[in-house]
Amino acid sequence: MQWLTSISDGLSVAYSSPMSSTVLDIPAACLDLARGCEAAERRDMGTAAALLSGSCLAMVGPILAADPGQSPLIHRVITALRSIGSFEQAEWCCRQVLEHHSDAAVYNTLGSICQYTGRILEGIEYQRRALDLCPDSPELQANLARALLEAGRTDEGILLLRTAVQRMPNHPAAHSNLLFRLHQQADITPEPLFTEHLEWARRHTSTIPVRTDHPNDPDPDRRLRVGYLSPDFRRNSVAYFFESLLDGHDLQAVETFGYANVECPDEVTDRLKDKFCRYRSIYGLDDSAAARLIEDDQIDILVDLAGHVGDNRLLVMARRSAPIQVTYLGYPDTTGMRAIDYRLTDPVADLLRFQCHYTEQLLMLPDGFLCYRPPDFAPDVGPLSAAATGRITFGSFNNSAKINRRTVELWSAILANVPGSSLLLKIKGGDEPSVREYFAEPFIQQGLSADRIRIVGWRSPVDHLASYNQVDIALDTYPYNGTTTTCEALWMGVPVITLSGVDHHLSRVGLSILTRLKLEFFAAATPREYIAKAVSLAQNIDALARIRSSMRARIAVSGLCHARAFARQVEGAYRHIWRQWCAGHRHMRL
């Protein structure tokens, strides 16, 4: 604990606040703040929250006024506050630092807080200030690029992000982010994407030692030890689908292990934690240590649920800690890694003839690769809005980064052909006037009046679902289809019109979901057909009302939400690949 004592050096004299007659004990406050940071770093969130609050946190300003050299401590406090979800307090601390001096790291953090809390354009300005102070920092370039991409400035963001990645050749996380963001381009094609993924694997995994001598018992019929590795065991789109699989698993057939790289656990984390046979937090463990933990658990099949999304642990997968490795659910593409053997998907979402775009073997689930778990708090389906107003409301609640120029053109054409109709968009930051104006402008440029585009911000989970009661027809994004938003819309009785591509998973997810419900009619093969189907449906209010009132019953009989039946198919796939492995390793049987 010697370092704790050292932070109060030079502050042995108590500080008298000019705003109060109270004498403030700055050394004691520094110690409490440091202890709070320590608690957050060891994941003791309750202790951290208690220490980093109230009168102790109020000392941040006086500490900086008495000794600006304590900025590193306050940086740690800001990081700790973010890790416990205290974003308002973290922002306040950032502003306290900036009152005393300009700090690129603090501007960067303040920008990311603004992004998280929906102030997208404000966040971009803070990220720019950070980069102005340190123009040669590729890390700050990457962070600004991410902010630009969240604001829909796809081309500018990708160009800046690619520049940052080129300047950080040994930064796999930034490179993964580039791969993920490339899918948000309007004119995406699979061949160059595949090449980009291969380059990621070559650059970041080629020197990693790969285990080949797995001692697992090659009994083809024994209970399997299946590990799931993810940063998203929390309130996240992945959890809506993964929890169904976890609930449906036959624990006589599989023993489930959760390897959680979760930075900020929440109530969903707590719920999932109790559903695994064994749960391990690997957040903060280096790749080698995490791999050893998985090896010690003697996992037979290790399933990555993240691909190249943020906080992935693909470098753990690169070590091949289990004899069979699979990627599933969280990423719409190949990982590019030869160490991952299979990709779990279905024959609608991934046409088998495009196996050449994957390093993993496509492992098909015949009845669909998704099983949706509707939220327990979902409100009842409301009456058709258009029946009361006589006007059609189209809607999209997809991530704003998926709304590109091509999508804007399609949606504008639909509205132009449905007189009196409007479009409801729900996006991060949509309650900010500047954000609303920014996202409405492309539609205005297409000839629509501003009053036909309504933009709102994020809502609580309950209010988010209730917002679908204002929507008559949902419009999917292209080429990056929605997944969770499509299932949510359908559960709330709203039909979804989707445009399906041919050669890439991300533009076929909508078709995969609709096929499960025998609603393929709502999937279009061409932009012209997409517009025509949306316009045609909008002209039949009676049909919309019938669809709305019957949708949940349709979903109930479709299998889209049947956890046990879905899990049996997944377990069947696991058993199939396990038996193949056993057939080649019978010599290892004792």
N, C-alpha and C positions, 0 to 999 in steps of 0.2 A: 504493500500500500504506500510505498515511499513516494510514488508519483503523485498520489493524492495530496500529500503534504506540500509538494513543490509548487502546485498551482497557486498557492496563496502567498508565495514569496513576494515581498514588496508590498503586501497589502495587510501588514500587521496592525496598521492603525485603522480603527473603525471609521466608516464613512458616514458623514452626516448629510442626509438628503436635503437639497435646497427646497424640496417640496414638502418637507415634513420636519418636525422637530425631533423625530425619532432617530436615534443613533442606530445605524445599520451595521450588522456584523458581516462584512464582506467575506473574510476568510471562511467563516462557517457556511455562508451561502454557496461559496465555490465548492466546498466539500460536498454539500448536499446535492448540488447540481451534478458533480462528477459521479457521485454514487447513483444518482438517477440514470445517468448515461450508462454506467456499468450494468445496472439492472436491465436496461433495455437491450444491451448487447448480449446478455446471457439469457434473453427471452423471458425475463421475469417482469411481465408487463404490468401487473398490479402494483408492484413496488415502484417501478419506474413512473407510473402515472401519479402515485402518491407523492413522490419526491419532486417531480417536475411540474409542480402546480402551485397555485396560491402565492403566498408571500415569498417563497423561495424563487419562483419564476419571475416575480416582480423585481428581483434584484439584478436581472440581466442588464438593464439600463445603467444603474449605479456602478456595476462592476466594470462595464465598458468605459464609463466616464472616469473612473478612478485609474484604470489601467487598460488602455486599448490592446495591450499585448495579450489580454485574455480572450481575444477573438477565437483562437483554436478551441477553447473550452465551449464557447457559445456555438461554434459550428457543430460540435458533438451534441450539444443540447438540441439543436435544430434537427439533426439526424434522428436523435432518439425520439423526439416528439412526433416526427413523421412515422416512425416505426410503430408507435402506439396509437396512431390515428388521430393525434391532436393537431390537425392541420391549421386551425385558426391560431393556436398558440405558436406553432412553428413559424407561421407568416409574421406574427407580431415580433418574434425574436429576429427574424430576417430584417425587418424594418428598423429595429433597434440598432443592429450592426450598421446598416446603411446610413443612419443618422450621424454616425461617427466617421465613417470612411467608405469609399467605394470598394467593393469586394466582388470580384468576378464569380467566385464560388457561391456567394450569397445571392447574387443576381440570378445565377443559374438555378439555385434551389427555389428562389421565389417564383421564377418562371415555371418550374415544374409544378409547384403548388397551385399556381393559377390554372395551369392545364388541368390538373386533377379536379379542381373545384369548378371547372366549366368556363373560366375566363380565358378563352383560347387566344384571342388577339392581344390581350394584356400580357399573357404569358410569352407570346412571341416578342413583344417589346423588351421584356426583361432578359430574354435569351439573347437578343441582339446586343443589349448593353453589356452582358457578360462577354460576348465575343468581341465587342469593341475594345474591351480592356485587355483581352488575351487573344488577339487575332490569329495567332499561330497554334491555337489549341484544337486538335482534331476532335477531342471529346466534346468541347463546346459546340463545334460545328455539327457533330452528330445530334446533340440535344436540340439545337435550333432546327435541324432538319426534321426531327420527330415532331416538333411543334408545327412546322409548316405543313407536314403531311396530315396532321390532325385537323388543320384548317382547310383541307382540300387542295392545297397548293402542291399537287402531286409532283409535277415535273420539276419544279424548283427544289422541293424537298429531296427527291431522289438524287438529283444532281449533286446537291450539297452533301448528302449522306454518302454517296459513292466517293466523293473527294475525301471525306473524313476516313472512310474505310481504307482507301489507298494509302493514307498517311499513318494508319494503324494496322499494319499487316498482321500483327499478332494479337488482335483483339477479336476473338470469336463472337462475343456477344453483339458488338456493333455490326459485324459482318452478317450475323443471323438476322438482325433487324433489317438490314438492307434486303435480304432475301424475302422476308415477310412483306416488306413494303412494295417490292416489285410487283406483287400480285394486285396492287391497287391501281396499276396503270390501265388506261382505257384500251390500249391496243396490245394486250398481252398475248404472247405466243409461247407454246411449251418448249420448243427446242432451245432457245437461248436461256430460258429459265433452268432447264435441266443442266446446261453447261455451267451456269452460275452455282448451282448446288454442288456439282462435282468439284468445282474450284474451292468452295468452302471446305469440303472434306479433305481435299489435298493439302490445303494450306494449314489446317488446324488439327488434323488427326493422323497425318502420315507418320509421325514419329512417336505416337503413343503406343506403348506395349499392349498387345492384344492377347488376352488369355485364351488358350486353346485346350487346356487339360482339365476340363470340368469333371469333378468326381461324382456327379449326380447319378443316383441309381437308375439304370436304364430299364426299369420295369414299365412296360407300355400302359399298364392298367392301374397303376397306383394313383393315390391322391396327389394332385399337382400342386406345387408351391408357385403361385403366380404373384409377381410383384408389379405394382403400378407406380410409376415415377412421374411426378407432376408438380409444377408451381401453383396449380389452380385448384387445390383442395380448399376452396373458399367460395364466397359469392362471386361466381363467374359463369360464363356461358357453358364452359366445359362441364362444370358440376351438374348442370341440369340434365345432361345426358349420361355422365359417368355414374351418377348416384343410382340410376335405374339398373345399370349393370351390376353395381355393388349389391343393391337390394335383391336382385334376382339370382345371384350366384348360389349354386348348390354347394354348400360347405362340406358335403360328403365327397364331392368330386374335386374341389379346389380349396386350398388354404390361401387366403388373400393377405398380402402385405402392402402397406402404403408407405411410399418413400416421398415425403413432402418437402418440397423446396419453397415453402410458403413464407414470404417476408412478413406479412401482416395477417395472422390468423383471425378468424371471425367466428360467428355462430355457426356458419356452415362447416367450417373446419372442425369445430367441436362435434357436430353431428356426424360428419363422415368418419372422424377418428374412431368413434365407437362402433362403426360398422365393419371395419377391417378386423381380420383375425389378429393382426399385429400392425402397429403403426409406428413409423420412425420419422422423426424430423431430421432432415439432412441439411437444413438451412444453416449456412456457415461452415459446413464441412467441405474440405477441399475434395477434388474429384477422386483422388486416390483413396482417401478415407471413406468416402461414400461408396466407392466400388468395393472396398474390403468389407464394409458392412453388408452389402448385398451378397457377396460371396459367402460370408459367414452364415447368412440365412439360408444358403443352399437353394436359391431361387432357380426354378426350372425354366420359367418363361418370364422375361422382364418386358413390361409394356410401357413404352414412352407415350405420354399423353400430350406432349407439347410441341414436338418438332422444333421449328426455329422461332417460336414465339418467345417473348421476354422471360428471363429467368429460367430458361431451359437448362437441362443438365445433359446435353448430348455428349459432352466429353466424358461423362461417366459411362454412357452407352458405348462410347468408342473403345473402352477397355474390355468390353464383353464380359461383364460380371456374371452372366447367366449363359447357359449353352444355347438358348433360343431367345432372340430379341425381336420385338414387334413394335411398330409405331402405329398410333391410332388416335383419331378424334380431333386433336387440338390444332392441326395444321393441314392446309389443303394441298399438300404436295409431298414429294419425296424429301427425305433428309439428305440424300446424296451420299450416305454412308454405307459402305459394304459391311460394316459390323452389325447393321440392323437387317434381319433376314426377311421380314414380312411387313406388309402394310395391310391393315384390316379395313376393308371397304365393301362396296357392293357393285353388282354388274351394271347398274344404272349410273351411279356416280362416277365410276371409272370403267370405261370401255376396255375390254381386255386387249384389244389391238394396240392400245397405247401403253402397254407394259414397258416399251422401250424408253419411256420417259421417267422410269423409276429404277432406282438401284435395288429396292426391296421387291420381293415377289408379291404380287397382288393376291391377297387372301380374301376370297369373296364370301360375304354373308348373303345367302340367296334372298332373304326377305328384308334387306335394308341394313345399312350400317349404323342407324341411329335408333335410340329408344328414348323418348322424351318423358321427363317427369314433370307434369304440370305442377306449378307451385300450389301449396295448400291454401294460400291466401288469395288465389285468383277469384275475382268477383264474378257474379253471374253475367251471362251474356245479355246485353241490353237490346232494346228494339232497334231496328234499322234506322239510322239517323235520317237517311234520305226520305223515308216514309213520312216523317214529320215535316221536313224542310222543303222537300221537293227538289233538292239539289244534292248532287253526288259529291262526297268527300273522299278523295283518294288519300292514301297515307303511306309513309315509310318511316319506320323507327330504326333503320339500320345505322350503323356507324357512319358518321359524316365523311370519313376518309374513303368510303366506297362510292360516294356520289361524285362521279367524274363528268366531264363534258358530254360524253355519249349518253349517259343516264339522264342528264338534264335535258338534252335534245329529245329523247324519247318521251319523258314525262311531259315536257312542254307540248309536244305534238298531241298527246292524249288529251290534255286539258283544252287545247285549241279545238278539238273535235267533240268535246262534251260541254256545250254552252252552260254557263253558270256554275260549273264545277270548280272545286278548289283542291289544294294539296296541303296536307298537314304533315310537317316534318318535325320529328322530335330528335334533337341532337344535343350533344354536350355544348353547353354555353348558349343554348338557344334562348334563354331569358335575357341575355345581354343585348341591348339595342344594336350595338356595333356588329355583333355576331349575326343577328337576324338580317341586318342590311347586307352584310357580306355574302351570306348564303342565298339571299333572295335575288341579288343582282344578276346572276347568270340567267335566271328565269325571265327577268325583266328584259334582258338583252334578246331573249327569244320572242319578245312581243307580248308577254303576259303582263297584266296589271299587277301591281304590288299586293292589292287586296285579295288576290286569288292564291297567294302563297302565305300560309300561316306557319310560323316557326316557333316552337317552344323548347324549353330546356329539359334536362333530366328531371325525373320525378322519383318519389319513393317507389319501391317495388309494387305496392298495391295500386298507387295512382298511375303508375306506368301501364299496368294491364287495363285499368279502368279507361285509360285514354283510347283504347281500341274501340270503345263504344261510340266514339265520335267518327270512326272511319267506316266507310262502306266497302271499299275495295283497297287492298294493300298492293303496292307496286314494288316488286323486287328490284334490287340493284344488279348491274351487269358491268363487267364480267364476274365480279365477286358477289355471288348470291348470298343472301342471308341464310342463317341456319336457325339460331334461337329465335330471331324475330319472326321468321316464317312460322315456326311452331306456335309461338305466342299468338300471332294473329289468327291462325286457324283455331286454336283453342278458344279464342274469344269470338269465334263465329265469322271471322272476316276472310273471304276468299283472297288468295294471293296469285297475282299474275306474274309469272317468271319468264325470263328469256334464257333459253338453254343453249350453251355452246356444245361442241362435239368433242373437242380434244383436251379438255382440262376439267379436273374435279371441281374446281371452285365455281365453275359456271354450270354445273349439273346437279348441285345439291338440292336446289329448288325442285327440279324434276324428280329426284330421288324421293323427296318427302311427299310430293303430290302423288307419285305412283303408289305409295303405301296406302293412300286414301282413295285410290281409283279416281283421282281428279286430274288426270293428265291433260284434260282439256284446257286447264289454266296455264299450261306450259307452252310457250311459243318457240318455234325453231328459227324464226327470223325477226328482225326489228319490225318489219311491216306487220307481221302476224301478231307480235306483242302489242302494238298499238291497236290493231283491229279487235283483238280479244278484249282488251280493257274497255274500249269504246262500246263494243257490243254488249258486254255485261252491264255497263253503266246505264244502258237504255232499257233494262228489264228489272225494274224495281221489285216486282213480285218475285222473280227468281232469286234476287238477292236476299229478300226476306226469308224465303224458304231455305236457302243455303245457310243463312245465319242461324235459324232456329234448329236446324238438324245437324250442324257441324260437330258438336261434341258427341252426339250419338254415333256419328260416322267414325270419329276418331276412336271411340270406345271399342268398336268391333273391328277396327283395322289392324290392330297389333302394334301401332306406333307407340303405344304406352304400356305394352305388355312386358313387364320386366322379366318375368320368369321365362317366357317363351324366347325372348331375345337372348337372355343369358345362356339358355340351352344351346342356341346356335353358336354363340361365341365359344362356349366350352367345347362344343363339337369341333370347332376349328382348332382350338388349342390341343385337343386330344389328337387330332389328325397330324399336326406338325410335330407333336411330341412323339408319336409312334414312328414317324419318319426318322427323327433323331435317334430314337432307341434302336431302330433297325441297323443303323450304322455304328452303334456303340455297344453292342451286346457283349463284346469282348471285355468290357469293363465290369460286368456283373461279377460279384464275388462268388 
